[in-house]
Amino acid sequence: MPGGRGPGSARVLVTLAVAFALLATTGWAAVRQHGPRDARTAAVDAWRRAAVAGHRLPDPDTAPPGAVARFFAGLTRPQALGLAHRYALVVGNLDGAPLPLRYRANRWALRAARDRERARSRSDALSPAGRERAGRLAHRYASLLRPGRQILAFDPSGDGRAAEVFGDLAAASRIAVVVPGVGTDVLAFERTRGRYAAPAGMARALYRRERALAPAARVAVIAWADYTAPGGIGLDASTARLAERGAPRLLRLLAALPPGRHVALFCHSYGSVLCGVAAPRLRRGQVTDIAVSGSPGMHVGRASQLHTSAHVWAARDDGDWIADVPHVEFAGLGHGTDPVAPEFGARVVRTGRAEGHAGYFVPGTASLANFARIALACYRAVTLEDAGPSA
């Protein structure tokens, strides 16, 4: 700003800080309890010291997915299975590793985590609250272990991260990735009540709707909660800091997807900030669509500033409290223009029956139907606000 920050600028900053603090304590973020579970760090340390057939193992943080894929292609099946069993928390989260191997490694990791938390839930060394949380984690891990589930990523460290695939990811020609927002952790990955507000429920509903619309289409959907989302009562949700940390993880996932597939990103709440940060680095032609819902902003003023070839869509229900978030960016607070505002330049889709911030993926809503049409590239069937079907 010319001339520096005067009293007016200071007042804006204070107003924004207060607004975001209030939102953080009234529904934007939930209080989290961080535990000591950091088994993956130990597994990564051991992996980096190991070798197979005289060759060092690819670094899980820096090796490109293509290099990881070539490494595993050079292993025998017993060698690959041995690595997955010994270092389940590495292989299960290693972009570029064969999908069946990742699914199997994550089942091994989940079994170990479930058994550990079951023991903790009965331990006198924990407080009653600690035992209760351990019991909830054991229950969640047991659910993720149900037959037929394809867990693409699992990390019990901190509040936990996970990703799940619906459909045949290797054979799919069109892939949708659901990127959730604030309050996402392994306990919130799925829910019994409000199931369609959780990442697994969102992705499952989208997959089923796609299949209903196009039974012969080869589609897959990923519930991608594999980043550290904002939590607690601080102001993390009002800045792009965690989005900037999460964006490289999303880009690695996309780089590891089978080549030649068309990808659509469905970014909810703070997930839309992450998608906005990642957008300029998306592989041209791979990601065809970015659809945001309940968005606080994409950290830009206009859709054109995302510098992506993808179509940009936006959705917000009339009853969504996110409309009360200050859609500005000032001194690192806020995420820019409201994506449903005309000046942003997104295509705004209808959301009928969505009912608030958490309802965009509920079956029977116009938003879910439109998301499925976008994922299938049935653009002419997408219904826009005040404009009828999309041109």
ABEGO torsion letter per residue (X at the ends): XBGEBBAAAAAAAAAAAAAAAAAAAAGABBBBBBBABAAAAAAAAAAAABBBGGBBBBBAAABBAAAAAAAAAABBAAAAAAAAAABAAAAAABBGBBAAAAAAAAAAAAAAAAAAAAAAAABAABBAAAAAAAAAAAAAAAAAABBGBBBABBBABEAEBBBBBBEBAAABABBBBBBBBBGBBAAAABBABGAAABAAAAAAAAAAAAAAABAABBBBBBBBAABBBBBEABAAAABAAAAAAAAAAAAAAAAABBBGBBBBBBBBEAAAAAAAAAAAABBBGABABBBBBGBAEAGBABAAAAGBABBBBBBBBAABAAAABBBBBBGGBEAEBBAABAAAGBBBBBABGAGEAAAAABBGBAAAAAAAAAAAGBAAABBBBGAEBBX
